[in-house]
Amino acid sequence: MSAAPERRTDASDRPAAGTGLVAELEVERGGFRLDAAVAVGPDEVLAVLGPNGSGKSTLLGAIAGHVPLDRGEVRIGGRLLGGAGAREVPLAARRVGLLGQQALLFPHLSALENVAFGPRAQGAGRRESRAEAAAWLERVGLAGFERRRPAELSGGQQQRVALARTLAAKPAALLLDEPFAALDVEAAAGMRRLVREHRAALGIPMLLVTHDPLDALVLAGRAAILQAGRLVDEGPIARVLGHPRTPFIAALAGVDLVEGVALDAATVRASDGLVLRAAEPAGLVPGARASAVFAPGAVHVAPGAAAATGGDAEANHWSGTVASLEPTGGGVRIVTAEHPGVAVDVPTAAAVALDLEAGAALAFRIEAADVSLRPLD
């Protein structure tokens, strides 16, 4: 396994220690090692993204108490829940809500009794628990569904019941493990809306594990990137997804990421010769490593080869031979043999006019205003 990049953290954007959820943990399972620290404010949502096998579910399991820690500790609101050498708080007493892809409702109980389970387990009476459950079912849009069992509900409705059951238990923190991944587009949108509506009113820290950048954009204020068991980047959504540090996050965000060496404060040259210039200086140091990001759809394409005039005229202009063509929503994605790490998207009408085919020579151009640069640590 390759080494993960050095972590980049915007410490000023993180909540103060002792508030909300604070977890500093190390877990070793087989040949995998998770070494991560997260802090989530009492009314904040932190999105955790990363490739499969990066340790996202292990992170949630360790915070929830399902995975024992080898080192470190977990605190919520300053309350120590567990840690290496510390007395573990039992799962039922942690008050940590965990909502995953599957609703995992009790199949023999009605929707009302499923939601009432949490209050009952915390000592509330039957009448009080049912009244609380009915109120939560109404809040998630399922008034009138109280008597239905899980088998009589759609997947989206089951997930709503699961959310109501989790929140009715009055958790001190909420962990969301890709809770929208198994839902259709409409149901997922409805669930995002429900979580967004309740997050501020609940005033509890939420940790959202997701593969979908839309989840992060809609629900979270900050994002953390987990790779090979380590957090390699953390900060505001706009920076982490707007200028990714890793190819995985660039692909997830749908942008091109080009790494190279700074020629001046506003220009980067990649190892394959591609030169990209931004409209404004980006504080780059000549000779230091830097990266450029741009949207695949921002590139202009024309038949033939770009003129090689040398000097600064080459910036933001390049030529390429079509190596592959892939369909995208409303167009075609072009990848060239000369720059295989750069994807260019063109609308269907433009693709037809270009008479695209493998081996065709094309000229590419991008405006400086569409290029974002930043130094690499």
SULQUIQUI-V33519 format. One record per residue. N is the residue number from 0. RES is the residue in one small letter. SS is DSSP state (a for helix, b for strand, c for the rest). OMEGA is omega as a letter, one per 20 degrees, with the letter a starting at -180 (none if undefined). Layout:
BEGIN
{{N/RES/SS/OMEGA} {N/RES/SS/OMEGA}}
END
This chain:
BEGIN
{{0/m/c/a} {1/s/c/a} {2/a/c/r} {3/a/c/r} {4/p/c/r} {5/e/c/a} {6/r/c/r} {7/r/b/a} {8/t/b/r} {9/d/c/a} {10/a/a/a} {11/s/a/a} {12/d/a/a} {13/r/c/r} {14/p/c/a} {15/a/c/r} {16/a/c/r} {17/g/c/r} {18/t/c/r} {19/g/c/a} {20/l/b/r} {21/v/b/a} {22/a/b/r} {23/e/b/a} {24/l/b/r} {25/e/b/a} {26/v/b/r} {27/e/b/a} {28/r/b/a} {29/g/c/r} {30/g/c/a} {31/f/b/r} {32/r/b/r} {33/l/b/r} {34/d/b/a} {35/a/b/r} {36/a/b/r} {37/v/b/r} {38/a/b/a} {39/v/b/a} {40/g/c/a} {41/p/c/r} {42/d/c/a} {43/e/c/r} {44/v/b/r} {45/l/b/r} {46/a/b/r} {47/v/b/a} {48/l/b/r} {49/g/c/a} {50/p/c/r} {51/n/c/r} {52/g/c/a} {53/s/c/r} {54/g/c/a} {55/k/a/a} {56/s/a/r} {57/t/a/r} {58/l/a/r} {59/l/a/r} {60/g/a/r} {61/a/a/r} {62/i/a/a} {63/a/a/r} {64/g/c/r} {65/h/c/a} {66/v/c/a} {67/p/c/r} {68/l/c/r} {69/d/c/r} {70/r/b/r} {71/g/b/a} {72/e/b/r} {73/v/b/r} {74/r/b/r} {75/i/b/a} {76/g/c/a} {77/g/c/a} {78/r/b/a} {79/l/b/a} {80/l/b/a} {81/g/b/r} {82/g/b/r} {83/a/c/r} {84/g/c/r} {85/a/c/r} {86/r/c/a} {87/e/c/r} {88/v/c/a} {89/p/c/a} {90/l/a/a} {91/a/a/a} {92/a/a/a} {93/r/a/a} {94/r/c/r} {95/v/b/r} {96/g/b/r} {97/l/b/a} {98/l/b/a} {99/g/c/a} {100/q/c/a} {101/q/c/a} {102/a/c/r} {103/l/c/r} {104/l/c/r} {105/f/c/a} {106/p/c/a} {107/h/c/a} {108/l/c/r} {109/s/b/r} {110/a/a/a} {111/l/a/a} {112/e/a/r} {113/n/a/a} {114/v/a/a} {115/a/a/a} {116/f/a/a} {117/g/a/r} {118/p/a/r} {119/r/a/a} {120/a/a/r} {121/q/c/r} {122/g/c/r} {123/a/c/r} {124/g/c/a} {125/r/a/a} {126/r/a/r} {127/e/a/a} {128/s/a/r} {129/r/a/r} {130/a/a/r} {131/e/a/a} {132/a/a/r} {133/a/a/r} {134/a/a/r} {135/w/a/r} {136/l/a/r} {137/e/a/a} {138/r/a/r} {139/v/c/r} {140/g/c/a} {141/l/c/r} {142/a/c/a} {143/g/c/a} {144/f/c/a} {145/e/c/a} {146/r/c/a} {147/r/c/r} {148/r/b/a} {149/p/a/a} {150/a/a/a} {151/e/a/a} {152/l/c/r} {153/s/c/r} {154/g/a/r} {155/g/a/r} {156/q/a/r} {157/q/a/a} {158/q/a/r} {159/r/a/r} {160/v/a/r} {161/a/a/r} {162/l/a/r} {163/a/a/r} {164/r/a/a} {165/t/a/a} {166/l/a/r} {167/a/a/r} {168/a/c/r} {169/k/c/a} {170/p/c/r} {171/a/c/r} {172/a/b/a} {173/l/b/r} {174/l/b/a} {175/l/b/a} {176/d/b/a} {177/e/c/a} {178/p/c/a} {179/f/c/a} {180/a/c/a} {181/a/c/a} {182/l/c/r} {183/d/c/a} {184/v/a/a} {185/e/a/a} {186/a/a/r} {187/a/a/r} {188/a/a/r} {189/g/a/r} {190/m/a/r} {191/r/a/a} {192/r/a/r} {193/l/a/r} {194/v/a/a} {195/r/a/a} {196/e/a/a} {197/h/a/a} {198/r/a/a} {199/a/a/a} {200/a/a/a} {201/l/a/r} {202/g/c/a} {203/i/c/r} {204/p/b/r} {205/m/b/r} {206/l/b/a} {207/l/b/r} {208/v/b/a} {209/t/c/r} {210/h/c/a} {211/d/c/r} {212/p/a/r} {213/l/a/r} {214/d/a/a} {215/a/a/a} {216/l/a/a} {217/v/a/a} {218/l/a/a} {219/a/c/r} {220/g/c/r} {221/r/b/r} {222/a/b/r} {223/a/b/a} {224/i/b/a} {225/l/b/a} {226/q/b/r} {227/a/c/r} {228/g/c/r} {229/r/b/r} {230/l/b/a} {231/v/b/r} {232/d/b/r} {233/e/b/r} {234/g/b/r} {235/p/b/a} {236/i/a/a} {237/a/a/a} {238/r/a/a} {239/v/a/r} {240/l/a/a} {241/g/a/r} {242/h/c/a} {243/p/c/r} {244/r/c/a} {245/t/c/r} {246/p/a/r} {247/f/a/a} {248/i/a/r} {249/a/a/r} {250/a/a/r} {251/l/a/a} {252/a/a/r} {253/g/c/r} {254/v/b/r} {255/d/b/r} {256/l/b/a} {257/v/b/r} {258/e/b/a} {259/g/b/a} {260/v/b/a} {261/a/b/r} {262/l/b/r} {263/d/b/a} {264/a/c/a} {265/a/c/a} {266/t/b/r} {267/v/b/r} {268/r/b/r} {269/a/b/a} {270/s/c/r} {271/d/c/r} {272/g/c/r} {273/l/c/a} {274/v/b/a} {275/l/b/a} {276/r/b/r} {277/a/c/a} {278/a/c/a} {279/e/c/r} {280/p/c/a} {281/a/c/r} {282/g/c/a} {283/l/c/r} {284/v/c/a} {285/p/c/a} {286/g/c/r} {287/a/c/r} {288/r/b/a} {289/a/b/r} {290/s/b/r} {291/a/b/r} {292/v/b/r} {293/f/b/r} {294/a/b/r} {295/p/a/a} {296/g/a/a} {297/a/a/a} {298/v/c/r} {299/h/b/a} {300/v/b/r} {301/a/b/r} {302/p/b/r} {303/g/c/a} {304/a/c/r} {305/a/c/r} {306/a/c/r} {307/a/c/a} {308/t/c/r} {309/g/c/r} {310/g/a/a} {311/d/a/a} {312/a/a/r} {313/e/a/a} {314/a/c/r} {315/n/c/r} {316/h/b/r} {317/w/b/r} {318/s/b/r} {319/g/b/r} {320/t/b/a} {321/v/b/r} {322/a/b/r} {323/s/b/r} {324/l/b/a} {325/e/b/r} {326/p/b/r} {327/t/b/r} {328/g/c/r} {329/g/c/a} {330/g/b/a} {331/v/b/r} {332/r/b/a} {333/i/b/r} {334/v/b/a} {335/t/b/r} {336/a/c/a} {337/e/c/a} {338/h/c/a} {339/p/c/r} {340/g/c/a} {341/v/c/r} {342/a/b/r} {343/v/b/a} {344/d/b/r} {345/v/b/r} {346/p/b/a} {347/t/a/a} {348/a/a/r} {349/a/a/r} {350/a/a/r} {351/v/a/a} {352/a/a/a} {353/l/a/a} {354/d/c/a} {355/l/c/r} {356/e/c/r} {357/a/c/a} {358/g/c/a} {359/a/c/r} {360/a/b/a} {361/l/b/r} {362/a/b/a} {363/f/b/a} {364/r/b/r} {365/i/c/r} {366/e/c/a} {367/a/a/a} {368/a/a/a} {369/d/a/a} {370/v/c/r} {371/s/b/a} {372/l/b/r} {373/r/b/r} {374/p/b/r} {375/l/c/a} {376/d/c/none}}
END
